[in-house]
Amino acid sequence: MRAALTAQLGASSPALSFRALQVTNADVEDICKALTSQNMGVLPSSLDFRDNEIGDAGAQCLAQCLAHMVHVRRVDVSGNRITDVGANALLDVLYIAGTLDDLVLEPNPITNAAATRLTDFRVLSDEPLNLRKYIGVLQSNPTKLTEIDLDEHRSERYYSDEA
């Protein structure tokens, strides 16, 4: 398995696939270190971690890594062992860092709350990044939001009138 991981990291493709390689939380940490090193030839735009052994610790590590990897637009972590804890770490990257366009979480043992948060992101994905960030803050800690800038609002899109 280690050879397969190394081969994927050495690939010159914008889509890296670690699908069904029995990737563990510790492997995710190693992969993230390699991905954030300066030695990557082609910067990946897509990461496929489907059908592995990744849990919350691996998802949290991946989320921290993705917050700094603005070139990654899509991540698939379906078919792992990620619960709401790991899902919310990844969803925070979607909302707050604004670097990802798509995150595939299902199926994983997440609750309806995390699934709804992912659905909400997909509905809001074409909204301005500032709005997505505010929504992310509200979802993670409602008492943390102290100010909101509505200069870029588009409420007429939903209510057929000017706000």
Secondary structure, DSSP 8 states (H G I E B T S, - for coil): -HHHHHHHHT---SEEE-TTS---HHHHHHHHHHHHSTT-SS--SEEE--SS---HHHHHHHHHHHTT-TT--EEE-TTS---HHHHHHHHHIIIII---SEEE--SSS--HHHHHHHHHHHHHTTS-HHHHHHHHHHHH-TTT------TT--THHHHSS--
